[in-house]
Amino acid sequence: MGVCIRVPATTANLGPGFDTFGMALSLYNTLEVDWSSGNLQIDVTGDGADLVPVNKTNAVYRAMQIVFERADQTALLEKRGLYIRIHNAVPVTRGMGSSATAIVGGLWAANELLGHPLSVDELLNLAVQLEGHPDNVAPAILGGIVVSGIVKEKAYAKRFSPPPGMKCVVAVPDFQLATKTSRKALPPAVPHGDAVSNVNRVGLMVAALMDGNLEMFCDLMEDRLHEPYRTPLVPGMKEAIAAAREAGAMGAVLSGSGPALIAFCRDGAAAIGNALQSGFATEGIESTILHLQPAEEGVAVLASIS
């Protein structure tokens, strides 16, 4: 008996919430896993399929291995083998949580195959260990908007419902930016005033989420800790964000480590998408626009495969 898993894309940071805020989006990767005849077989379709390894270094398989080890079922994995079929709708290395979908999908598939030996909290902590930070894996698991962090080597996460009426316009440029590269652009220290600004905004954003206040939430999205240092890695970013705001976006920020940008609105999404594209075009960069919603649900088991 196999299993089919669906995992949402995510956008991290949401401006000042660096490595803290994340939101699930209505775009999904799917994963089908079943026992095989003793060998590992991995098929990948969709976005970036040619970039995904189809051997034991595959992120889905590595995540599954961890669950089998924790459940003391490694011998079963080696004896039976797995057939894994991955379909990617989430753009790869664009700042939309593609690696989190692989990790969370693998953890959930293995846990389902083995009859749920691990709790959601245990799976969350494993996901954070594999990913290195919680801001994508937490909303991929819990859905909605999640505030998360690692304290004393333990992952904590609190889910909030997205403010009513929120629409998301994502501009995905036609180049990739690895998270490691984007993180290398960050300085080892930042000015005290910049840190205070971000702390103030993050605290107020949590208050806005508690009140369901979309206007307040988006008004607070200015960042001073990571976006200023990553902007040179994303040609057209400044122009695109300015154009989106001029077109009526309530807020517009770098999605995760980039290079995708995400803008928020109640209406006028088409004009905002056109504005984002025009901003990238000033640097000769083409982009694809995705009109999405916040996803209330995180990872889901869609079906058992017999």
C-alpha positions in Angstrom: 0.0 0.0 0.0 1.5 3.3 -1.2 0.7 6.9 -0.5 0.2 10.2 -2.3 1.3 13.4 -0.6 0.7 17.1 -1.5 3.0 19.8 -0.1 2.5 23.6 -0.7 5.0 26.1 -1.8 6.0 28.6 0.8 7.3 32.2 1.0 9.6 33.0 3.8 10.5 36.2 5.7 7.6 38.3 4.5 10.0 41.3 4.8 11.4 41.8 8.3 10.7 38.3 9.6 14.0 36.9 8.5 14.2 33.2 9.3 11.0 33.6 11.4 7.9 34.2 9.2 6.7 31.9 6.5 3.5 31.4 4.6 2.1 28.5 2.7 0.9 29.2 -0.9 -1.7 27.6 -3.2 0.9 26.0 -5.4 1.8 22.3 -4.8 4.3 19.6 -5.4 2.9 16.1 -5.3 4.7 12.9 -4.3 3.7 9.3 -4.8 5.5 6.6 -2.9 5.1 2.9 -3.0 7.1 -0.2 -2.2 9.1 -1.6 -5.0 10.7 -5.0 -5.7 13.9 -4.2 -3.7 15.4 -1.4 -5.8 15.1 2.3 -5.5 13.4 4.0 -8.5 12.8 7.7 -8.7 10.9 9.5 -11.5 10.7 13.3 -11.6 8.4 15.5 -13.8 7.6 19.2 -13.9 9.7 22.2 -13.1 13.4 21.6 -12.8 13.0 17.9 -13.3 16.5 17.6 -14.9 18.1 19.2 -11.8 16.7 16.7 -9.3 18.9 13.6 -8.6 17.2 10.3 -9.0 19.5 8.3 -6.7 20.0 8.0 -2.9 21.1 11.7 -2.7 17.5 12.7 -3.6 16.1 15.0 -0.9 12.8 13.1 -0.7 14.6 9.8 -0.3 17.1 11.2 2.3 14.1 12.5 4.4 12.4 9.1 4.2 15.6 7.4 5.3 15.6 9.5 8.5 12.1 8.4 9.4 12.9 4.8 8.8 16.0 5.1 11.0 14.1 6.8 13.8 11.4 4.1 13.6 14.1 1.3 13.6 12.9 0.1 10.2 16.1 0.6 8.1 16.2 -3.1 7.3 12.7 -3.0 5.9 13.7 -0.1 3.6 16.7 -2.0 2.3 14.8 -5.2 1.8 11.7 -3.8 0.0 13.0 -0.7 -1.8 10.9 2.2 -2.9 9.3 3.6 -6.0 9.1 7.5 -5.8 7.3 9.7 -8.3 7.7 13.4 -7.9 5.8 16.1 -9.8 7.2 19.6 -9.3 4.9 22.6 -9.8 6.9 24.8 -7.4 9.8 26.6 -9.2 13.2 25.2 -8.2 15.8 27.5 -6.5 13.5 30.6 -6.9 12.7 31.3 -3.2 9.4 29.4 -3.0 10.4 26.6 -0.7 11.1 23.8 -3.3 13.6 22.1 -1.0 11.1 22.3 1.9 8.5 20.5 -0.2 10.9 17.6 -0.8 11.9 17.3 2.9 8.4 17.6 4.2 7.0 15.3 1.5 9.6 12.6 2.2 9.1 12.8 6.0 5.3 12.5 5.7 5.4 9.7 3.1 7.7 7.6 5.2 5.7 8.2 8.4 2.5 7.3 6.5 4.0 4.1 5.1 5.1 3.0 8.6 1.9 3.7 10.4 2.7 7.1 12.0 5.5 6.2 14.4 6.5 9.9 14.7 4.4 12.8 15.9 4.0 16.1 14.0 6.3 17.8 16.5 9.0 15.2 15.9 8.6 15.5 12.1 8.8 19.3 12.4 12.1 19.1 14.3 13.5 16.6 11.8 12.5 18.9 8.9 14.3 21.8 10.6 17.4 19.7 11.1 17.4 18.7 7.4 16.6 22.2 6.0 18.7 24.2 8.5 16.0 26.8 9.3 12.3 26.6 10.1 10.7 29.4 8.0 9.8 27.2 5.0 9.3 23.8 6.5 7.0 25.0 9.3 4.3 26.6 7.0 4.7 23.7 4.6 3.7 21.4 7.5 1.1 23.6 9.3 -0.3 25.8 6.5 -1.3 29.5 6.9 1.3 32.0 8.2 3.7 30.6 10.7 6.1 32.3 13.2 8.9 29.9 14.0 12.3 29.6 15.5 14.9 27.4 17.0 15.5 27.7 20.8 17.9 25.4 22.6 18.0 23.1 19.6 14.2 22.7 19.5 11.9 24.0 16.8 8.9 26.1 17.9 6.1 27.2 15.6 2.9 29.1 16.0 0.3 29.1 13.2 -1.9 32.1 12.3 -4.7 32.3 9.7 -3.8 34.7 6.9 -5.7 38.0 7.1 -9.0 37.8 5.2 -8.9 39.0 1.6 -5.1 38.5 1.1 -4.1 37.8 -2.5 -0.6 37.0 -3.6 1.1 38.0 -6.8 4.5 36.2 -7.4 7.0 37.2 -10.1 9.4 34.4 -10.9 12.3 35.6 -12.9 14.0 33.3 -15.5 17.2 32.8 -13.4 18.0 30.8 -10.3 19.5 31.8 -7.1 20.7 29.2 -4.6 20.0 29.8 -1.0 23.6 29.3 -0.1 24.7 32.1 -2.5 22.0 34.4 -1.2 23.0 33.8 2.4 26.7 34.5 1.7 25.7 38.1 0.8 24.6 38.7 4.4 27.0 40.6 6.7 28.2 39.0 10.0 26.7 42.0 11.9 24.2 44.7 11.3 23.7 48.2 12.8 21.8 48.3 16.1 19.1 50.6 14.7 18.4 48.2 11.8 17.9 45.3 14.3 15.6 47.4 16.4 13.5 48.3 13.4 13.0 44.7 12.4 12.2 43.6 16.0 9.5 46.4 16.2 8.0 45.4 12.8 7.9 41.7 13.5 6.2 42.2 16.9 3.6 44.5 15.3 3.1 42.0 12.4 2.2 39.3 14.9 -0.3 41.8 16.5 -1.8 42.4 13.0 -2.2 38.6 12.5 -4.0 38.3 15.8 -6.4 41.0 14.6 -6.6 39.8 11.0 -5.6 43.2 9.9 -4.2 42.9 6.4 -3.5 46.7 5.9 -1.4 46.8 9.1 0.4 43.6 8.3 1.5 44.8 4.9 2.4 48.3 6.1 5.1 46.7 8.3 7.0 44.8 5.6 10.1 47.1 5.2 13.2 45.0 6.0 16.7 46.1 7.0 18.4 42.8 7.8 18.6 40.9 4.5 16.9 42.6 1.6 19.3 45.5 1.3 22.2 43.0 1.0 20.4 40.6 -1.4 19.2 43.3 -3.8 22.4 43.3 -5.9 21.8 39.6 -6.6 18.4 40.2 -8.1 18.6 42.6 -11.0 15.4 44.6 -11.4 14.2 43.9 -7.8 14.1 47.5 -6.7 12.4 48.6 -9.9 9.8 45.8 -9.7 8.9 46.4 -6.1 8.6 50.1 -6.7 6.4 49.5 -9.7 4.2 47.0 -7.8 3.6 49.5 -5.0 2.8 52.2 -7.6 0.3 49.8 -9.2 -1.5 49.4 -5.8 0.3 46.6 -4.0 -0.2 46.8 -0.2 3.3 45.3 0.2 6.0 43.8 -2.0 9.1 41.9 -0.8 11.7 39.3 -1.8 10.3 35.8 -1.5 12.6 33.9 0.8 16.1 34.2 -0.5 14.9 35.1 -3.9 15.0 35.7 -6.8 11.2 35.6 -6.8 9.3 38.6 -5.6 5.9 38.5 -3.9 3.3 41.3 -3.7 0.1 41.4 -1.6 -3.2 43.0 -2.4 -7.0 42.7 -2.0 -7.6 43.5 -5.7 -5.8 44.8 -8.8 -3.7 41.7 -9.0 -3.4 41.8 -12.8 -2.0 45.3 -12.8 0.4 44.5 -10.0 1.6 41.4 -12.0 2.2 43.6 -15.0 4.1 46.1 -12.9 6.4 43.4 -11.4 7.2 42.1 -14.9 7.9 45.6 -16.2 10.3 46.1 -13.3 12.3 43.0 -14.2 12.2 44.0 -17.8 14.1 47.2 -17.1 17.1 44.8 -16.6 16.2 42.7 -19.6 14.9 39.8 -17.4 11.8 37.9 -18.3 9.5 36.7 -15.5 6.4 34.5 -15.0 3.5 35.8 -12.9 1.7 33.5 -10.5 -1.6 34.5 -9.0 -1.9 32.6 -5.8 -3.7 32.6 -2.5 -2.4 31.8 1.0 -2.9 28.1 1.6 -4.7 27.4 4.9 -3.7 23.7 4.8 -0.1 22.4 4.9 1.1 19.0 3.9 -1.7 16.6 3.2 -2.2 12.9 2.5 -4.3 12.8 -0.7 -4.7 9.1 -1.0 -3.5 5.6 -0.3 -2.2 3.7 -3.4 -3.0 0.0 -3.6 
